[in-house]
Amino acid sequence: MNPQTPESKILSSFKAVLAAAYPLRIVTRSLKDFAERLPAELKAGVFTIVTVGQSGADVFDQTLIFKVVGQLQLNRNATGEDIEEAELIMAREIKTLIQRQLYGPLMRITDTDHSAQIEAPYGWVSVKVECGPYDATEPLTTDENIGHLTDFLTFQAGIDLAQPHQSAAEHSKWVADIPDYTTSQPDAQMRVEIPRSTP
């Protein structure tokens, strides 16, 4: 388990989740010119995640700014409208991923740029994302992943109010996937089904 900076952890986790969400796309962290990409890659559509900057003087309150650049190539007969539509689809995929399927530091899209049809038969889209705030005082490790919100559509809590409080071992039993109440029970319980948001 190799330590990473919080920033590299956020970026590598986002890359992994993006690749899993859209397996037909190429997802990378190294931006290349169209001429350096294979035709098959551009046909599939390439997403590249690049750091733009950081903000926040306080290490406990950092923000990472990155872009997801989409590159594509259509056939020679493609119209400007065709290219624009393909770009809109790529931008929508990023928006959907951020709005519906991620947890971890808050991510918000602040800007989206398009090729404006001027590079046919090539197209590109750039989605700017701000991620944070997050605590940068300690490096994150590879077992702390950004994942899918589908793993967190139900919130369940066991509340321990009475004296004496139960031990941490008992609390661990309560929060298991299948709660174990054989030796103790919470004083109160709460269960909330979280509706999936729409894009």
Contacts in CASP RR format, 6 or more apart in sequence:
PFRMAT RR
TARGET T0000
AUTHOR 0000-0000-0000
METHOD contacts of the structure
MODEL  1
MNPQTPESKILSSFKAVLAAAYPLRIVTRSLKDFAERLPAELKAGVFTIV
TVGQSGADVFDQTLIFKVVGQLQLNRNATGEDIEEAELIMAREIKTLIQR
QLYGPLMRITDTDHSAQIEAPYGWVSVKVECGPYDATEPLTTDENIGHLT
DFLTFQAGIDLAQPHQSAAEHSKWVADIPDYTTSQPDAQMRVEIPRSTP
1 141 0 8 1.000
1 142 0 8 1.000
1 143 0 8 1.000
2 141 0 8 1.000
2 142 0 8 1.000
3 139 0 8 1.000
3 140 0 8 1.000
3 141 0 8 1.000
4 12 0 8 1.000
4 139 0 8 1.000
4 140 0 8 1.000
4 141 0 8 1.000
4 142 0 8 1.000
5 136 0 8 1.000
5 139 0 8 1.000
5 140 0 8 1.000
6 62 0 8 1.000
6 64 0 8 1.000
6 134 0 8 1.000
6 135 0 8 1.000
6 136 0 8 1.000
6 138 0 8 1.000
6 139 0 8 1.000
6 140 0 8 1.000
7 51 0 8 1.000
7 54 0 8 1.000
7 64 0 8 1.000
7 136 0 8 1.000
9 139 0 8 1.000
9 140 0 8 1.000
9 141 0 8 1.000
9 142 0 8 1.000
9 144 0 8 1.000
10 64 0 8 1.000
10 105 0 8 1.000
10 131 0 8 1.000
10 134 0 8 1.000
10 146 0 8 1.000
11 29 0 8 1.000
11 49 0 8 1.000
11 51 0 8 1.000
11 64 0 8 1.000
11 66 0 8 1.000
12 29 0 8 1.000
13 145 0 8 1.000
13 146 0 8 1.000
13 147 0 8 1.000
14 49 0 8 1.000
14 66 0 8 1.000
14 102 0 8 1.000
14 146 0 8 1.000
15 27 0 8 1.000
15 28 0 8 1.000
15 29 0 8 1.000
15 49 0 8 1.000
16 145 0 8 1.000
16 146 0 8 1.000
17 97 0 8 1.000
17 101 0 8 1.000
17 102 0 8 1.000
17 146 0 8 1.000
17 147 0 8 1.000
17 148 0 8 1.000
18 25 0 8 1.000
18 27 0 8 1.000
18 47 0 8 1.000
18 49 0 8 1.000
18 68 0 8 1.000
18 94 0 8 1.000
18 97 0 8 1.000
19 25 0 8 1.000
19 27 0 8 1.000
20 148 0 8 1.000
21 93 0 8 1.000
21 97 0 8 1.000
21 101 0 8 1.000
22 47 0 8 1.000
22 93 0 8 1.000
24 44 0 8 1.000
25 44 0 8 1.000
25 45 0 8 1.000
25 46 0 8 1.000
25 47 0 8 1.000
25 93 0 8 1.000
26 41 0 8 1.000
26 44 0 8 1.000
26 45 0 8 1.000
26 46 0 8 1.000
26 47 0 8 1.000
27 46 0 8 1.000
27 47 0 8 1.000
27 48 0 8 1.000
27 49 0 8 1.000
28 46 0 8 1.000
28 47 0 8 1.000
28 48 0 8 1.000
28 49 0 8 1.000
29 48 0 8 1.000
29 49 0 8 1.000
29 50 0 8 1.000
30 48 0 8 1.000
31 48 0 8 1.000
31 50 0 8 1.000
31 69 0 8 1.000
32 48 0 8 1.000
34 42 0 8 1.000
34 71 0 8 1.000
34 73 0 8 1.000
34 122 0 8 1.000
37 46 0 8 1.000
37 71 0 8 1.000
39 73 0 8 1.000
42 71 0 8 1.000
42 72 0 8 1.000
42 73 0 8 1.000
42 122 0 8 1.000
43 72 0 8 1.000
43 73 0 8 1.000
45 70 0 8 1.000
45 71 0 8 1.000
45 72 0 8 1.000
45 90 0 8 1.000
46 70 0 8 1.000
46 71 0 8 1.000
46 72 0 8 1.000
47 68 0 8 1.000
47 69 0 8 1.000
47 70 0 8 1.000
47 90 0 8 1.000
47 94 0 8 1.000
48 68 0 8 1.000
48 69 0 8 1.000
48 70 0 8 1.000
48 71 0 8 1.000
49 66 0 8 1.000
49 67 0 8 1.000
49 68 0 8 1.000
49 69 0 8 1.000
50 66 0 8 1.000
50 67 0 8 1.000
50 69 0 8 1.000
51 64 0 8 1.000
51 65 0 8 1.000
51 66 0 8 1.000
52 65 0 8 1.000
52 66 0 8 1.000
52 67 0 8 1.000
52 128 0 8 1.000
53 64 0 8 1.000
53 65 0 8 1.000
53 66 0 8 1.000
54 62 0 8 1.000
54 63 0 8 1.000
54 64 0 8 1.000
54 65 0 8 1.000
55 62 0 8 1.000
55 63 0 8 1.000
55 65 0 8 1.000
56 62 0 8 1.000
56 63 0 8 1.000
59 135 0 8 1.000
59 136 0 8 1.000
59 137 0 8 1.000
60 133 0 8 1.000
60 135 0 8 1.000
60 136 0 8 1.000
60 137 0 8 1.000
61 133 0 8 1.000
61 135 0 8 1.000
62 132 0 8 1.000
62 133 0 8 1.000
62 134 0 8 1.000
62 135 0 8 1.000
62 136 0 8 1.000
63 130 0 8 1.000
63 131 0 8 1.000
63 132 0 8 1.000
63 133 0 8 1.000
63 134 0 8 1.000
64 105 0 8 1.000
64 130 0 8 1.000
64 131 0 8 1.000
64 132 0 8 1.000
64 134 0 8 1.000
65 128 0 8 1.000
65 129 0 8 1.000
65 130 0 8 1.000
65 131 0 8 1.000
66 128 0 8 1.000
66 129 0 8 1.000
66 131 0 8 1.000
67 126 0 8 1.000
67 127 0 8 1.000
67 128 0 8 1.000
67 129 0 8 1.000
68 94 0 8 1.000
68 126 0 8 1.000
68 127 0 8 1.000
68 129 0 8 1.000
69 124 0 8 1.000
69 125 0 8 1.000
69 126 0 8 1.000
69 127 0 8 1.000
70 87 0 8 1.000
70 90 0 8 1.000
70 124 0 8 1.000
70 125 0 8 1.000
70 126 0 8 1.000
71 122 0 8 1.000
71 123 0 8 1.000
71 124 0 8 1.000
72 83 0 8 1.000
72 86 0 8 1.000
72 87 0 8 1.000
72 90 0 8 1.000
72 122 0 8 1.000
72 123 0 8 1.000
72 124 0 8 1.000
73 121 0 8 1.000
73 122 0 8 1.000
73 123 0 8 1.000
74 82 0 8 1.000
74 83 0 8 1.000
74 86 0 8 1.000
74 120 0 8 1.000
74 121 0 8 1.000
74 123 0 8 1.000
75 121 0 8 1.000
76 121 0 8 1.000
78 120 0 8 1.000
78 121 0 8 1.000
79 120 0 8 1.000
80 117 0 8 1.000
80 120 0 8 1.000
81 117 0 8 1.000
83 115 0 8 1.000
83 117 0 8 1.000
83 120 0 8 1.000
83 121 0 8 1.000
83 122 0 8 1.000
83 123 0 8 1.000
84 114 0 8 1.000
84 117 0 8 1.000
86 123 0 8 1.000
87 114 0 8 1.000
87 115 0 8 1.000
87 123 0 8 1.000
87 124 0 8 1.000
87 125 0 8 1.000
88 114 0 8 1.000
88 125 0 8 1.000
90 125 0 8 1.000
91 112 0 8 1.000
91 114 0 8 1.000
91 125 0 8 1.000
91 127 0 8 1.000
92 199 0 8 1.000
94 109 0 8 1.000
94 127 0 8 1.000
94 129 0 8 1.000
95 109 0 8 1.000
95 127 0 8 1.000
95 199 0 8 1.000
96 199 0 8 1.000
98 107 0 8 1.000
98 108 0 8 1.000
98 109 0 8 1.000
98 129 0 8 1.000
99 197 0 8 1.000
99 199 0 8 1.000
100 149 0 8 1.000
100 196 0 8 1.000
100 197 0 8 1.000
100 199 0 8 1.000
101 147 0 8 1.000
101 148 0 8 1.000
101 149 0 8 1.000
101 150 0 8 1.000
102 146 0 8 1.000
102 147 0 8 1.000
102 148 0 8 1.000
102 149 0 8 1.000
103 146 0 8 1.000
103 147 0 8 1.000
103 149 0 8 1.000
103 152 0 8 1.000
104 146 0 8 1.000
104 147 0 8 1.000
105 131 0 8 1.000
105 132 0 8 1.000
105 133 0 8 1.000
105 134 0 8 1.000
106 131 0 8 1.000
106 132 0 8 1.000
106 133 0 8 1.000
107 129 0 8 1.000
107 130 0 8 1.000
107 131 0 8 1.000
107 132 0 8 1.000
108 129 0 8 1.000
108 130 0 8 1.000
109 127 0 8 1.000
109 128 0 8 1.000
109 129 0 8 1.000
110 128 0 8 1.000
110 129 0 8 1.000
110 130 0 8 1.000
111 127 0 8 1.000
111 128 0 8 1.000
112 125 0 8 1.000
112 126 0 8 1.000
112 127 0 8 1.000
112 128 0 8 1.000
113 125 0 8 1.000
113 126 0 8 1.000
113 128 0 8 1.000
114 124 0 8 1.000
114 125 0 8 1.000
114 126 0 8 1.000
115 122 0 8 1.000
115 123 0 8 1.000
115 124 0 8 1.000
115 125 0 8 1.000
149 196 0 8 1.000
152 194 0 8 1.000
153 193 0 8 1.000
153 194 0 8 1.000
153 196 0 8 1.000
154 191 0 8 1.000
154 192 0 8 1.000
154 193 0 8 1.000
154 194 0 8 1.000
155 190 0 8 1.000
155 191 0 8 1.000
155 192 0 8 1.000
155 194 0 8 1.000
156 179 0 8 1.000
156 189 0 8 1.000
156 190 0 8 1.000
156 191 0 8 1.000
156 192 0 8 1.000
157 186 0 8 1.000
157 189 0 8 1.000
157 190 0 8 1.000
157 191 0 8 1.000
158 174 0 8 1.000
158 175 0 8 1.000
158 186 0 8 1.000
158 188 0 8 1.000
158 189 0 8 1.000
158 190 0 8 1.000
159 186 0 8 1.000
159 187 0 8 1.000
159 188 0 8 1.000
159 189 0 8 1.000
159 190 0 8 1.000
160 166 0 8 1.000
160 171 0 8 1.000
160 186 0 8 1.000
160 187 0 8 1.000
161 187 0 8 1.000
161 188 0 8 1.000
162 187 0 8 1.000
166 184 0 8 1.000
170 183 0 8 1.000
170 184 0 8 1.000
173 179 0 8 1.000
173 180 0 8 1.000
173 181 0 8 1.000
173 182 0 8 1.000
173 183 0 8 1.000
173 184 0 8 1.000
174 180 0 8 1.000
174 181 0 8 1.000
174 184 0 8 1.000
174 185 0 8 1.000
174 186 0 8 1.000
END
